[in-house]
Amino acid sequence: MQCPVDGETLQMAERQGVEVDYCPKCRGVWLDRGELDKIIERSAEHQGGGEGGERRDRDRERGEGRRKPKRESFLSEIFDF
């Protein structure tokens, strides 16, 4: 398949169970039907779960607790080409 922007041949990569077509030249990303829904669903799962979330939110509001290093987001793992 050709990139609609510059005509370069698209590359395919599978990330977190989602097939992503991307252009190595312009770095454009194209998704097939349903793939965006999978990404949104997995992103919500990644951000959701984990025990103590409510407590961490309260501590953050109060300015208590140690700052943890920022984790890379789920989306950065998928779109890292």
For each residue, the residues with C-beta under 8 A, 3 or more apart:
1: 9 10 21
2: 7 8 9 10
3: 6 7 8 9 10 23 25 26 28
4: 28 30
5: 23 26 28
6: 3 23 25 26
7: 2 3
8: 2 3 23 24 25 26
9: 1 2 3
10: 1 2 3 21 22 23 30
11: 21 22 23 24
12: 19 20 21 22
13: 19 20 22 81
14: 17 18 19 20
15: 18 20 77 78 79 80
16: 42 74 77 78
17: 14 38 42
18: 14 15 31 35 38 39 42 78
19: 12 13 14 32 35
20: 12 13 14 15 29 30 31 35 78 79
21: 1 10 11 12 29 30 31 32
22: 10 11 12 13 27 28 29 30 81
23: 3 5 6 8 10 11 26 27 28 29
24: 8 11 27 81
25: 3 6 8
26: 3 5 6 8 23
27: 22 23 24 81
28: 3 4 5 22 23
29: 20 21 22 23 79
30: 4 10 20 21 22
31: 18 20 21 35 36 39
32: 19 21 35
33:
34: 37 38
35: 18 19 20 31 32 38 39
36: 31 39 40
37: 34 40 41
38: 17 18 34 35 41 42
39: 18 31 35 36 42 43 75 78
40: 36 37 43 44
41: 37 38 44 45
42: 16 17 18 38 39 45 46 74
43: 39 40 46 47 73 74 75
44: 40 41 47 48
45: 41 42 48 49
46: 42 43 49 73 74
47: 43 44 74
48: 44 45
49: 45 46
50: 53
51:
52: 55 56
53: 50 56 57
54: 57 58
55: 52 58 59
56: 52 53 59 60 65
57: 53 54 60 61
58: 54 55 61 62
59: 55 56 62 64 65
60: 56 57 63 64 65
61: 57 58
62: 58 59
63: 60
64: 59 60
65: 56 59 60
66:
67:
68: 71
69:
70:
71: 68
72: 76 77
73: 43 46 76 77
74: 16 42 43 46 47 77 78
75: 39 43 78 79
76: 72 73 79 80
77: 15 16 72 73 74 80
78: 15 16 18 20 39 74 75
79: 15 20 29 75 76
80: 15 76 77
81: 13 22 24 27
